[in-house]
Amino acid sequence: MHAIHARASTSAHKRSAHEAGLADRPAKRPAPCNPASGSNAMPLGSDSSTVSEPQHLSNASKRTLRDRERQKQRKQEKKDATFSASGQAPRPKHAKKLLTSNVARPLKTAVDFDAFPVASSGYEALNKGSTVSSASRTLKDALASGLEYVDWDGIGPLLLTDPVSDAICLAGAGRNASAEATESQKAAGLAILNAGAAANFPAKKLVHKRGKDFGALNTGILWGQGPTEPYNLNNGRYNQLLEDLKANPDIIRLATFQSSALNMFFPQLYKRYHCLRADVERHMKDLKWNFQRSVFSAAAFNFGPRTVTTPHRDSMNLPAGFCAIHALGEYDADLGGHLIVEELGVVIRFPPGSCILIPSAILTHSNTAIQEDEWRVSFTQFSSGALFRYADNGYRTEQEFKEYDEVSYNFMMGRKATRWERDLENWSTFEDVLSAAGLEVEEDTNEENGKS
């Protein structure tokens, strides 16, 4: 057993910024930011929606309401400024309530990190083998294949760790289970469901890498094969639909929760994402980020009404990065909607409203089927590995970088062989999570002495 205690102040993380990958830039590039863990940062996932002014109120009451709205707006602006300067840090009191010693569960089998399909650059995964099957499975099928069942309530954190290195390979961030937050999660799901119905996707849009019979759209800042620099994805006639969703207060709340969850469970990785956003905003001011307080550069909406993904990997994401997945809808989580992760050998209960962080570029993942009369949608955020590479190369393609500064180019090419291993250092252990939150673990002395 472990006892968890709050520390008077947060100690420096044991890994340096350079070791964490923050210094993976050419010497001539501007120094990356160094976000601090400010004590005034927002709690995990908090946000608020705008209240309209009722017409039946007296003038005095309307003035009071307007004053409150202005106060709320100033509070939001302060939170936005805090995010830009120092990111989102969990408050020790909040973290202590969540991070009990039983949230970390070692996997039954050691993880073979060398076997993951990482490309030689370390910025993306190999696409080969990214789809195992085109068919979804039932829970019964998944268990019959030998996968371990992980019973999760979807509220408190769940950390699946490598039994050898103790690295967290998957983090169930859970959800805010208050009545108000639960209603907000339901509203977000309905907004995505209704948007999907209004989109009237053609049949060809309902079949894709993630599955079939449901529409799916990406939005935000991407960079892949073809264009010579990062860009905001153009979804044509669906652009306004996506802008409306991204302006929805309930979806903004999910996005904020996902970003702050990354910081709680992977603080070193979060620093890299936060620094990337700050750096890109300085160098490419025309690019538009999806959400004011999220470190992720892109998002995906899976519109349902029956979002059940088939086994796949998102190979263009940063291999050592994590994407955040929110499951939403009305379905019996005991019967379906589970998250299957092939390489970890698990099938995880995944209730509506809950959030899981997973390295989706290297882990093959899918869902179990839901029942005929149920509906399920999902919302995810991620960042393209190519965006990290573009920034690391001084905001140039590799060819442009070589022509501009061959010495720095050769230095960066020489780092390819170890980038995956260095990036893995950003994966937390449970002790890292506690340390970053201002908590510490001490062995139970009674247990050591054989006392109960």
Buried (B, 14 or more C-beta within 10 A) or exposed (E): EBEBEEEEEBEEBEBEBEBBBBEBBBEEBEEBBEBEBBEEBBBBBBBEEEEEEEEEEEEEEBEEBEEEBEEBEEEBEEBEEBBBEBBBBBBBEBBBEBBEEEBBBEBEEEBEBEEBBBBEBBBBBBBEEBBBEEEBBBBEBBBEEEBBEBEBBBBBBBBBBBEEBBBBBBBBBBBBBEEEBBEBBBBBBBBBBEBBEEBEBEEEBBEBBBBBEBBBBBBBBBBEEEEEEBBBBEBEEBBEBBBEBBEBBBBBBBBBBBBBBBBBBBBBBBBBBBBBBBBBEEBBEEBEBBBBBBBBBBBBBBBBBBBBBBBBBBBBBBBBBBBBBBBBBBBEBEBBBBBBBBBBBBBBBBBBBBBBBBBBBBBBBBBBBBEEEBBBBBBBBBBBBBBBBBBBBBBBBBEBBBEBBEEBBEEBEEBEEEBBEBBBBBBBBBBBBBBBBBBBBEEEEEEEEEEE
